[in-house]
Amino acid sequence: MVATWVTVVVVVVILLVIYIYNSLIRLRMRVKNAWSQIDVQLKRRYDLIPNLINAVKGYMKHEKGVLEEVTKARTSLISGSPKDKAKASNQITEALKSIFAVAENYPQLKANENFMHLQEELSGTESKIAYSRQFYNDSVMLYNEALQVFPKNLFAKMFSFKSEQFFEAGKEEKKNIKVEF
């Protein structure tokens, strides 16, 4: 009778370990998937930028620094850790804001159908990036939370699960916006 109870307890413990381990794996995979969704949208933006630069090059000859800034940030987006890519993404966002702000000074550019289409595409892509970042941070929160709650925290340490970093806004994006009329 005691042997039966011991066997039942051992089987329950084994099943619990398997369940907890698999749930941690699922959460970690969700975080990786969420990051890859950000990557997909960053790649989409990366591919749109040369078209945007070509569309504005003729109009913005005097604004060469802005175009160089976008190109440099685009190059740094290609490789690196998620943190490096986040930093490059924030730089591109700021540089694109500069391009669109400078474009206000060029009425012919603003009326250019190709430029307007690219601006719409980039705007849609920025929205998708924002959603992907939010989904990533939600996934990271669930994963990191699972690593800290009992009894999963015991197994997380035993199986060397590491917490993930949130996608954070850059310093420029955290500043208060000054609106002047």
MODELLER restraints for C-alpha pairs under 7 A, 6 or more apart:
rsr = mdl.restraints
at = mdl.atoms
rsr.add(forms.Gaussian(group=physical.xy_distance, feature=features.Distance(at['CA:20:A'], at['CA:152:A']), mean=6.30, stdev=0.5))
rsr.add(forms.Gaussian(group=physical.xy_distance, feature=features.Distance(at['CA:27:A'], at['CA:143:A']), mean=5.28, stdev=0.5))
rsr.add(forms.Gaussian(group=physical.xy_distance, feature=features.Distance(at['CA:28:A'], at['CA:143:A']), mean=6.33, stdev=0.5))
rsr.add(forms.Gaussian(group=physical.xy_distance, feature=features.Distance(at['CA:30:A'], at['CA:139:A']), mean=6.35, stdev=0.5))
rsr.add(forms.Gaussian(group=physical.xy_distance, feature=features.Distance(at['CA:31:A'], at['CA:136:A']), mean=6.21, stdev=0.5))
rsr.add(forms.Gaussian(group=physical.xy_distance, feature=features.Distance(at['CA:31:A'], at['CA:139:A']), mean=5.27, stdev=0.5))
rsr.add(forms.Gaussian(group=physical.xy_distance, feature=features.Distance(at['CA:31:A'], at['CA:140:A']), mean=5.78, stdev=0.5))
rsr.add(forms.Gaussian(group=physical.xy_distance, feature=features.Distance(at['CA:34:A'], at['CA:132:A']), mean=6.81, stdev=0.5))
rsr.add(forms.Gaussian(group=physical.xy_distance, feature=features.Distance(at['CA:34:A'], at['CA:135:A']), mean=6.37, stdev=0.5))
rsr.add(forms.Gaussian(group=physical.xy_distance, feature=features.Distance(at['CA:34:A'], at['CA:136:A']), mean=4.69, stdev=0.5))
rsr.add(forms.Gaussian(group=physical.xy_distance, feature=features.Distance(at['CA:35:A'], at['CA:136:A']), mean=5.97, stdev=0.5))
rsr.add(forms.Gaussian(group=physical.xy_distance, feature=features.Distance(at['CA:37:A'], at['CA:132:A']), mean=6.14, stdev=0.5))
rsr.add(forms.Gaussian(group=physical.xy_distance, feature=features.Distance(at['CA:38:A'], at['CA:129:A']), mean=5.99, stdev=0.5))
rsr.add(forms.Gaussian(group=physical.xy_distance, feature=features.Distance(at['CA:38:A'], at['CA:132:A']), mean=5.27, stdev=0.5))
rsr.add(forms.Gaussian(group=physical.xy_distance, feature=features.Distance(at['CA:38:A'], at['CA:133:A']), mean=6.36, stdev=0.5))
rsr.add(forms.Gaussian(group=physical.xy_distance, feature=features.Distance(at['CA:41:A'], at['CA:125:A']), mean=6.48, stdev=0.5))
rsr.add(forms.Gaussian(group=physical.xy_distance, feature=features.Distance(at['CA:41:A'], at['CA:128:A']), mean=6.70, stdev=0.5))
rsr.add(forms.Gaussian(group=physical.xy_distance, feature=features.Distance(at['CA:41:A'], at['CA:129:A']), mean=5.68, stdev=0.5))
rsr.add(forms.Gaussian(group=physical.xy_distance, feature=features.Distance(at['CA:45:A'], at['CA:122:A']), mean=6.52, stdev=0.5))
rsr.add(forms.Gaussian(group=physical.xy_distance, feature=features.Distance(at['CA:45:A'], at['CA:125:A']), mean=6.42, stdev=0.5))
rsr.add(forms.Gaussian(group=physical.xy_distance, feature=features.Distance(at['CA:46:A'], at['CA:74:A']), mean=6.32, stdev=0.5))
rsr.add(forms.Gaussian(group=physical.xy_distance, feature=features.Distance(at['CA:52:A'], at['CA:115:A']), mean=6.71, stdev=0.5))
rsr.add(forms.Gaussian(group=physical.xy_distance, feature=features.Distance(at['CA:52:A'], at['CA:118:A']), mean=6.19, stdev=0.5))
rsr.add(forms.Gaussian(group=physical.xy_distance, feature=features.Distance(at['CA:53:A'], at['CA:67:A']), mean=6.77, stdev=0.5))
rsr.add(forms.Gaussian(group=physical.xy_distance, feature=features.Distance(at['CA:55:A'], at['CA:114:A']), mean=6.97, stdev=0.5))
rsr.add(forms.Gaussian(group=physical.xy_distance, feature=features.Distance(at['CA:55:A'], at['CA:115:A']), mean=5.99, stdev=0.5))
rsr.add(forms.Gaussian(group=physical.xy_distance, feature=features.Distance(at['CA:56:A'], at['CA:109:A']), mean=6.97, stdev=0.5))
rsr.add(forms.Gaussian(group=physical.xy_distance, feature=features.Distance(at['CA:59:A'], at['CA:109:A']), mean=6.63, stdev=0.5))
rsr.add(forms.Gaussian(group=physical.xy_distance, feature=features.Distance(at['CA:66:A'], at['CA:95:A']), mean=6.65, stdev=0.5))
rsr.add(forms.Gaussian(group=physical.xy_distance, feature=features.Distance(at['CA:66:A'], at['CA:98:A']), mean=6.78, stdev=0.5))
rsr.add(forms.Gaussian(group=physical.xy_distance, feature=features.Distance(at['CA:66:A'], at['CA:99:A']), mean=6.57, stdev=0.5))
rsr.add(forms.Gaussian(group=physical.xy_distance, feature=features.Distance(at['CA:69:A'], at['CA:95:A']), mean=6.39, stdev=0.5))
rsr.add(forms.Gaussian(group=physical.xy_distance, feature=features.Distance(at['CA:70:A'], at['CA:92:A']), mean=5.90, stdev=0.5))
rsr.add(forms.Gaussian(group=physical.xy_distance, feature=features.Distance(at['CA:70:A'], at['CA:95:A']), mean=5.41, stdev=0.5))
rsr.add(forms.Gaussian(group=physical.xy_distance, feature=features.Distance(at['CA:70:A'], at['CA:96:A']), mean=6.93, stdev=0.5))
rsr.add(forms.Gaussian(group=physical.xy_distance, feature=features.Distance(at['CA:73:A'], at['CA:88:A']), mean=5.62, stdev=0.5))
rsr.add(forms.Gaussian(group=physical.xy_distance, feature=features.Distance(at['CA:73:A'], at['CA:91:A']), mean=6.01, stdev=0.5))
rsr.add(forms.Gaussian(group=physical.xy_distance, feature=features.Distance(at['CA:73:A'], at['CA:92:A']), mean=5.56, stdev=0.5))
rsr.add(forms.Gaussian(group=physical.xy_distance, feature=features.Distance(at['CA:74:A'], at['CA:92:A']), mean=6.63, stdev=0.5))
rsr.add(forms.Gaussian(group=physical.xy_distance, feature=features.Distance(at['CA:76:A'], at['CA:88:A']), mean=5.99, stdev=0.5))
rsr.add(forms.Gaussian(group=physical.xy_distance, feature=features.Distance(at['CA:77:A'], at['CA:85:A']), mean=5.32, stdev=0.5))
rsr.add(forms.Gaussian(group=physical.xy_distance, feature=features.Distance(at['CA:77:A'], at['CA:88:A']), mean=5.26, stdev=0.5))
rsr.add(forms.Gaussian(group=physical.xy_distance, feature=features.Distance(at['CA:77:A'], at['CA:89:A']), mean=6.63, stdev=0.5))
rsr.add(forms.Gaussian(group=physical.xy_distance, feature=features.Distance(at['CA:86:A'], at['CA:167:A']), mean=6.95, stdev=0.5))
rsr.add(forms.Gaussian(group=physical.xy_distance, feature=features.Distance(at['CA:87:A'], at['CA:170:A']), mean=6.87, stdev=0.5))
rsr.add(forms.Gaussian(group=physical.xy_distance, feature=features.Distance(at['CA:90:A'], at['CA:170:A']), mean=6.01, stdev=0.5))
rsr.add(forms.Gaussian(group=physical.xy_distance, feature=features.Distance(at['CA:103:A'], at['CA:109:A']), mean=6.57, stdev=0.5))
rsr.add(forms.Gaussian(group=physical.xy_distance, feature=features.Distance(at['CA:103:A'], at['CA:110:A']), mean=6.44, stdev=0.5))
rsr.add(forms.Gaussian(group=physical.xy_distance, feature=features.Distance(at['CA:104:A'], at['CA:110:A']), mean=6.82, stdev=0.5))
rsr.add(forms.Gaussian(group=physical.xy_distance, feature=features.Distance(at['CA:109:A'], at['CA:115:A']), mean=6.79, stdev=0.5))
rsr.add(forms.Gaussian(group=physical.xy_distance, feature=features.Distance(at['CA:110:A'], at['CA:116:A']), mean=6.72, stdev=0.5))
rsr.add(forms.Gaussian(group=physical.xy_distance, feature=features.Distance(at['CA:133:A'], at['CA:167:A']), mean=6.50, stdev=0.5))
rsr.add(forms.Gaussian(group=physical.xy_distance, feature=features.Distance(at['CA:137:A'], at['CA:166:A']), mean=5.45, stdev=0.5))
rsr.add(forms.Gaussian(group=physical.xy_distance, feature=features.Distance(at['CA:137:A'], at['CA:167:A']), mean=6.28, stdev=0.5))
rsr.add(forms.Gaussian(group=physical.xy_distance, feature=features.Distance(at['CA:140:A'], at['CA:164:A']), mean=6.10, stdev=0.5))
rsr.add(forms.Gaussian(group=physical.xy_distance, feature=features.Distance(at['CA:140:A'], at['CA:166:A']), mean=6.48, stdev=0.5))
rsr.add(forms.Gaussian(group=physical.xy_distance, feature=features.Distance(at['CA:144:A'], at['CA:163:A']), mean=5.36, stdev=0.5))
rsr.add(forms.Gaussian(group=physical.xy_distance, feature=features.Distance(at['CA:144:A'], at['CA:164:A']), mean=6.73, stdev=0.5))
rsr.add(forms.Gaussian(group=physical.xy_distance, feature=features.Distance(at['CA:146:A'], at['CA:152:A']), mean=6.24, stdev=0.5))
rsr.add(forms.Gaussian(group=physical.xy_distance, feature=features.Distance(at['CA:147:A'], at['CA:153:A']), mean=4.80, stdev=0.5))
rsr.add(forms.Gaussian(group=physical.xy_distance, feature=features.Distance(at['CA:147:A'], at['CA:156:A']), mean=5.74, stdev=0.5))
